[in-house]
């Protein structure tokens, strides 16, 4: 199907560590759905909720581009390449695991509140590279922003965008790509699936996602009463196996 809506409430949920609750958009760990293992170059989209002091102890990744967007609270990162940071809303964390990196992610204890964040795993275009790390500040007042400027990702045909709109106003124009993955991080969004009077109206609530594979399938996307904020992956090719 050219357009597929995936509701937040239908995701697979797990509690991998004490105080950690995860909602998985794709097959992950013990959950396996052969029809939902990836989309475009995306391997994972997890929404994580960490209680104060909870999190993931040091664990290892390889050949994965990992991007983290904090929605609430403060997330503390540490890895074995000497990087330490506390990530807050309005910042994008980028970790290219390359040939191998071990890192931990925990709720910064001093914050005293839960942490909620989205984490994406993207297949790189080259493997066995030197690990890389960066934190980017993002202007949350701007209607749109390219979160992954050219040269940042180790995949040339993928980019992550931020789109925002105030209440009842149109969303900025979506990027065009062979694969679009939209995740509504805040607010609500209405749109039509086709032009004309027969175009069916649809609505997205916070946490819902849309997967598009055949052109621009959102007609007149418009923010709801609380505005709308979306993260949008634009990708030109799928995951390569073998």
C-alpha positions, 0 to 999 in steps of 0.5 A: 500500500502507498500509505499505511497508518500505524497507531501508537496503541498498536505497537509491541510493548516490553519492559526490558529493564526495571523502570524501562517501558518500550514501544516498538514500531518494528520487529525487535528482540523477542518480538518478531513480525516477518511483515514488519522488520524494516521500512526503507533504511530504518531498522527500528523506531522505539519510544522509550520511557525511563523512570528516574534513575532507570535506563540501559547499562553499557551495551554494544552496537555495530554498524548502526546509525542511532539517532535519539530525540528527547521528548521529555526529561534529560537523558544521560549518555556515556560511551567507551570512546570518551563521549558523555552528554546530557540530552534535552528536548531540542537536541538531537543525539547522533551515534554512528556505531561503526566498527563497534561502540559500547554505550549506556543510556540512563535517566539523569538522576538529578532531573528527578522526572521520567525521561521519554525519547524516540530512538531510530536505528538506520542501516549505514551505507558503509560498514566497519567505519570509525564510530562517531558521535555528535549532539545538535541543537535544534530551533524548536520555533522554526517551522522546519529543520533538516536534522541530519545535514549532508555528510552527517549520516553514513548513508547518502540517501537518507535524511531526518527532518523536523516539521512543525505547525501551529494550531489549525495551520498547514504543515510545511511541505513534506520532503520527497523520497521513495520512502517516507516515515512520519512520526507525530511527536506532539499534537495532532494532524488531519489530512486527506488521502486524495484530491477532490471530494472523494479524498478520505479524511484521516487524523493522526494523534500523538505517537501515530506514524505513517509510512509512504512509498508512492509519492506525496500521499498526504493532501492538505496536512493541517495541525489540530488544536494543539499544533503538530510536530513531526519527525520525517525520515526521507529515504531513497532505498531500503535495507540491504540484506546479505 
